[in-house]
Amino acid sequence: MTRPADDLLATARQALIRVRHETPLVQCLTNQVVSNFTANVLLALGAAPAMVDIHEEAGPFARAASGVLVNLGTPHAEQRAAMTEAVASASRAGTPWVLDPVAIGSLPVRTALAHRLAAQGPAVVRGNASEIIALAGTGGGGRGVDATDEVESAAAAAGTLARATGAVVAVSGPVDLLTDGERTVRVTNGDPLLTRVTGGGCALGAVLAAFAPPAEPSPASDGDRLAAAVAAVTVYTVAAEVAAEHSTGPGSFAVAFLDALYGLDEETLEKRAAISWA
């Protein structure tokens, strides 16, 4: 059943409170370029990062983590083995995990890995329009990590991918599109400076993992994966807007963004959030 936009905003407020209260432990198997920024983003929000991406450690840790991020930005051989191990373990334990299929489509190693992992039940798949189209099998990917497709052109592919995997699919862009294959939401917050900071997109995958509801819903989470993903994207992009107002360029923005995530309150979130159903 479609929930009112006000209900999604209420969920976003509660999800932010839950993250800060529960300090979810987020295992990040992510790329070497963004690891530090990703950890700092999680810390600023109130979550706990753990960059455990070593084969034979990743699986046991995934069972204990609150959420897992698998980001294919720099998938060297040992990390690929660790990702496979972590996903299998998370799936068995009911740990929600997020797949970020960075730069897939034209690069054969990560593309094949992304398809294998996507078949194992991610809670969320996050990517730009070209990555989502490539993972859905309806296009060849973008220009490296950059999208060559518009968000709206990926809407059908996102729905197909969501229905095939059971995941919420989050397509990042000037307007973020999220779907569970039946319902679709757009979030129109954000700022272009977020694309000028290394890790601006990748760190969102970790935030989605922090906000993902557990397999067994709790009083603080009703288990609606789409609503939780919308909450994560809204918090992230509203903080980007706040940060941009105190920045003169990418360098100052990166610092201001961490401060904005740390200081974001419910009143600011409610005032600025721009959430709509398709």
Backbone torsions as a table, in degrees:
resi	resn	phi	psi	omega
1	MET	NA	138.4	178.6
2	THR	-71.3	132.8	179.2
3	ARG	-97.5	144.8	177.1
4	PRO	-60.5	153.4	178.2
5	ALA	-59.0	-35.9	178.0
6	ASP	-62.5	-34.0	177.8
7	ASP	-67.4	-38.9	176.8
8	LEU	-64.5	-38.1	178.0
9	LEU	-65.9	-40.6	176.7
10	ALA	-62.0	-40.4	176.5
11	THR	-62.3	-39.6	179.2
12	ALA	-62.2	-43.2	178.1
13	ARG	-61.8	-46.5	-178.8
14	GLN	-66.5	-36.5	180.0
15	ALA	-65.7	-39.9	177.3
16	LEU	-63.4	-42.0	177.3
17	ILE	-62.3	-42.6	-178.3
18	ARG	-63.1	-44.3	-179.6
19	VAL	-60.1	-44.6	-179.0
20	ARG	-69.8	-29.9	-179.5
21	HIS	-81.3	-40.2	-173.3
22	GLU	-93.2	-16.3	-178.4
23	THR	47.8	65.6	-178.3
24	PRO	-60.2	139.5	179.2
25	LEU	-89.3	114.5	-174.7
26	VAL	-110.9	115.4	176.1
27	GLN	-82.2	125.8	-177.2
28	CYS	-115.5	111.1	168.7
29	LEU	-101.9	88.8	-168.7
30	THR	-129.5	179.4	-172.8
31	ASN	-84.3	154.1	-171.9
32	GLN	-67.4	-20.5	-178.7
33	VAL	-72.6	-31.3	-170.0
34	VAL	-115.8	4.5	-171.8
35	SER	-58.1	-47.0	-177.3
36	ASN	-65.1	-45.2	-179.1
37	PHE	-64.3	-40.8	179.1
38	THR	-60.7	-45.1	178.9
39	ALA	-61.7	-41.5	-179.1
40	ASN	-68.1	-35.9	176.1
41	VAL	-61.4	-46.6	179.3
42	LEU	-62.3	-44.2	178.9
43	LEU	-61.6	-41.4	-179.8
44	ALA	-62.5	-35.4	179.4
45	LEU	-75.1	-24.0	-176.6
46	GLY	111.2	3.5	176.5
47	ALA	-89.8	173.6	-179.0
48	ALA	-118.4	115.4	179.5
49	PRO	-84.9	148.4	174.2
50	ALA	-143.1	111.4	-175.7
51	MET	-90.3	65.6	-176.0
52	VAL	-97.7	99.9	-174.9
53	ASP	-133.3	32.4	179.5
54	ILE	-103.2	132.6	176.6
55	HIS	-54.3	136.5	-178.5
56	GLU	81.9	-8.8	170.1
57	GLU	-108.6	-31.5	-173.3
58	ALA	-63.5	-38.7	-178.9
59	GLY	-66.1	-54.3	178.1
60	PRO	-58.2	-37.9	-178.3
61	PHE	-68.2	-36.3	-179.8
62	ALA	-60.5	-30.9	178.1
63	ARG	-67.8	-30.5	-176.4
64	ALA	-92.1	-19.5	-175.1
65	ALA	-72.6	157.9	173.6
66	SER	-79.9	-30.4	179.2
67	GLY	-160.1	159.3	-176.7
68	VAL	-131.8	135.3	172.2
69	LEU	-108.3	130.8	173.4
70	VAL	-119.3	107.2	-176.1
71	ASN	-115.6	123.6	-171.2
72	LEU	-93.1	27.3	-175.2
73	GLY	-63.2	-43.4	179.3
74	THR	-136.3	70.6	-169.4
75	PRO	-82.8	78.2	175.4
76	HIS	-69.9	170.1	-168.4
77	ALA	-59.9	-46.7	-178.3
78	GLU	-66.2	-38.0	179.6
79	GLN	-67.4	-36.3	176.7
80	ARG	-61.4	-41.4	177.1
81	ALA	-64.1	-40.6	179.6
82	ALA	-66.6	-38.1	178.5
83	MET	-63.3	-45.3	178.8
84	THR	-60.5	-42.5	179.3
85	GLU	-66.0	-44.6	-178.4
86	ALA	-65.0	-41.7	-179.7
87	VAL	-64.5	-43.6	178.9
88	ALA	-61.8	-43.0	-179.0
89	SER	-68.2	-43.8	179.1
90	ALA	-62.0	-40.8	-180.0
91	SER	-63.1	-40.9	178.4
92	ARG	-67.8	-36.4	-175.7
93	ALA	-86.1	-10.1	-176.5
94	GLY	79.3	19.1	176.9
95	THR	-79.5	123.5	179.8
96	PRO	-67.2	138.1	179.6
97	TRP	-135.2	151.9	-174.1
98	VAL	-115.7	133.2	176.3
99	LEU	-106.5	124.7	174.3
100	ASP	-116.2	99.8	-172.7
101	PRO	-83.1	66.6	-171.8
102	VAL	-60.5	126.5	171.3
103	ALA	60.9	25.5	178.7
104	ILE	-77.3	164.2	178.8
105	GLY	122.6	-65.0	-177.8
106	SER	-97.8	-12.3	-177.7
107	LEU	-104.2	116.1	-165.1
108	PRO	-69.6	-37.6	-175.0
109	VAL	-66.1	-52.6	-177.9
110	ARG	-70.5	-29.6	179.3
111	THR	-65.6	-46.8	178.3
112	ALA	-62.6	-42.0	179.3
113	LEU	-63.1	-42.9	-179.6
114	ALA	-59.5	-42.3	179.7
115	HIS	-66.4	-39.1	178.2
116	ARG	-64.8	-43.1	-178.3
117	LEU	-69.9	-39.5	-178.3
118	ALA	-61.3	-24.6	179.7
119	ALA	-78.4	-2.5	-174.9
120	GLN	-108.2	21.3	167.7
121	GLY	83.0	52.1	174.0
122	PRO	-65.3	151.3	173.5
123	ALA	-75.5	-37.4	-178.0
124	VAL	-141.4	140.9	167.2
125	VAL	-115.9	123.1	-179.9
126	ARG	-120.9	131.7	177.9
127	GLY	-167.2	174.4	172.8
128	ASN	-80.0	175.5	-173.0
129	ALA	-59.5	-42.5	-177.4
130	SER	-68.1	-37.1	178.7
131	GLU	-66.7	-41.1	179.4
132	ILE	-66.9	-41.2	177.4
133	ILE	-62.1	-42.2	179.6
134	ALA	-65.1	-42.1	-178.7
135	LEU	-68.5	-31.6	176.6
136	ALA	-75.3	-10.6	177.8
137	GLY	83.0	20.4	-177.6
138	THR	-115.8	13.3	179.1
139	GLY	-168.8	174.8	-172.5
140	GLY	-103.5	7.8	179.6
141	GLY	94.7	179.2	-175.3
142	GLY	-102.8	-151.3	178.5
143	ARG	-99.9	88.1	-173.7
144	GLY	64.9	-124.5	-179.4
145	VAL	-85.7	-4.2	-176.8
146	ASP	-95.8	138.2	178.2
147	ALA	-75.7	142.4	170.7
148	THR	-112.5	4.5	178.4
149	ASP	-116.6	152.7	176.0
150	GLU	-82.8	154.7	-178.9
151	VAL	-56.3	-46.6	-176.0
152	GLU	-63.8	-28.4	179.2
153	SER	-72.3	-13.7	178.8
154	ALA	-97.4	1.1	-174.5
155	ALA	-60.7	-46.5	-178.9
156	ALA	-65.7	-42.7	178.6
157	ALA	-62.6	-39.1	178.9
158	ALA	-62.3	-42.6	178.1
159	GLY	-64.4	-42.6	177.8
160	THR	-61.8	-44.6	-179.6
161	LEU	-65.5	-40.2	178.5
162	ALA	-62.0	-44.1	-179.6
163	ARG	-68.9	-34.0	-178.8
164	ALA	-73.2	-33.3	-173.9
165	THR	-104.4	-18.2	-173.8
166	GLY	79.8	7.3	-177.9
167	ALA	-94.0	158.0	162.2
168	VAL	-78.0	133.5	179.1
169	VAL	-109.3	124.0	-179.5
170	ALA	-113.1	115.3	179.7
171	VAL	-100.1	116.0	-176.2
172	SER	-88.4	142.3	178.0
173	GLY	177.6	-167.6	177.6
174	PRO	-54.7	-36.5	168.3
175	VAL	-120.8	121.0	-178.9
176	ASP	-81.1	135.6	179.1
177	LEU	-116.4	130.0	179.5
178	LEU	-128.9	137.9	-179.7
179	THR	-148.0	149.0	171.3
180	ASP	-106.3	13.7	-179.7
181	GLY	95.3	-17.4	178.0
182	GLU	-120.8	-41.1	-179.5
183	ARG	-112.6	146.5	-179.9
184	THR	-133.5	136.2	-178.7
185	VAL	-128.4	145.1	173.1
186	ARG	-118.9	140.0	176.3
187	VAL	-121.0	120.3	-172.9
188	THR	-105.6	19.5	174.6
189	ASN	-83.8	173.2	175.9
190	GLY	123.3	178.6	178.6
191	ASP	-151.9	144.1	-179.0
192	PRO	-59.1	-24.4	179.3
193	LEU	-60.9	-23.8	178.5
194	LEU	-61.9	-27.4	179.1
195	THR	-84.0	-3.9	-179.1
196	ARG	-101.6	5.8	179.4
197	VAL	-117.4	126.6	178.3
198	THR	-60.5	124.3	-179.6
199	GLY	97.3	-0.8	-178.7
200	GLY	-60.1	-38.1	176.5
201	GLY	-85.0	-42.1	-175.8
202	CYS	-63.1	-38.3	-179.2
203	ALA	-64.9	-26.7	176.8
204	LEU	-60.9	-35.0	176.6
205	GLY	-58.3	-39.5	178.2
206	ALA	-67.9	-37.1	177.7
207	VAL	-66.8	-39.3	175.3
208	LEU	-60.0	-38.1	177.6
209	ALA	-67.2	-37.4	178.7
210	ALA	-66.2	-35.1	-177.2
211	PHE	-87.8	-15.1	-175.6
212	ALA	-60.3	133.3	-178.8
213	PRO	-71.1	149.0	177.0
214	PRO	-66.7	164.7	180.0
215	ALA	-58.9	-37.3	176.7
216	GLU	-103.0	109.6	-178.2
217	PRO	-55.5	144.3	179.0
218	SER	-113.6	172.3	176.8
219	PRO	-57.0	-26.3	-178.9
220	ALA	-89.5	-4.5	-178.4
221	SER	-147.6	127.8	-177.9
222	ASP	-88.4	1.5	175.6
223	GLY	85.5	4.0	179.6
224	ASP	-79.6	104.4	-176.4
225	ARG	-63.7	-38.3	-179.3
226	LEU	-64.7	-46.3	179.8
227	ALA	-61.4	-39.3	179.3
228	ALA	-66.1	-40.5	178.8
229	ALA	-67.4	-39.7	175.7
230	VAL	-60.7	-40.5	178.0
231	ALA	-59.8	-46.2	-179.0
232	ALA	-61.7	-47.2	-178.7
233	VAL	-65.2	-39.6	-179.3
234	THR	-65.7	-47.2	177.8
235	VAL	-58.0	-45.6	-176.2
236	TYR	-64.3	-45.8	-174.8
237	THR	-79.2	-31.5	172.9
238	VAL	-64.1	-42.0	177.1
239	ALA	-61.0	-36.4	177.6
240	ALA	-63.0	-40.3	177.2
241	GLU	-62.7	-44.9	179.2
242	VAL	-61.8	-44.0	-179.2
243	ALA	-62.9	-40.3	-177.7
244	ALA	-62.2	-30.2	-179.9
245	GLU	-70.8	-15.0	-179.1
246	HIS	-117.0	22.9	-173.9
247	SER	-126.4	152.8	174.8
248	THR	-113.1	-4.3	-179.5
249	GLY	176.3	-174.7	-175.2
250	PRO	-59.7	-37.8	-177.8
251	GLY	-64.2	-51.0	179.5
252	SER	-69.1	-30.1	178.6
253	PHE	-63.4	-43.0	-177.5
254	ALA	-58.2	-42.4	178.5
255	VAL	-69.9	-45.5	-178.7
256	ALA	-63.7	-32.0	-179.7
257	PHE	-65.1	-44.2	177.0
258	LEU	-61.4	-41.6	178.1
259	ASP	-64.5	-38.8	-179.3
260	ALA	-67.0	-40.3	175.8
261	LEU	-62.4	-42.7	-178.8
262	TYR	-64.8	-39.5	-173.9
263	GLY	-96.3	-1.6	-176.2
264	LEU	-60.6	127.1	179.2
265	ASP	-113.8	169.4	-176.2
266	GLU	-64.2	-35.6	-179.2
267	GLU	-64.1	-44.7	178.8
268	THR	-65.6	-41.8	178.5
269	LEU	-59.8	-46.3	-178.4
270	GLU	-66.2	-38.3	-177.6
271	LYS	-68.8	-37.9	-170.6
272	ARG	-98.4	-23.5	-171.8
273	ALA	-57.4	133.4	178.4
274	ALA	-124.6	88.1	-175.2
275	ILE	-115.6	134.4	178.2
276	SER	-146.2	148.1	173.1
277	TRP	-83.0	149.2	178.4
278	ALA	-66.8	NA	NA
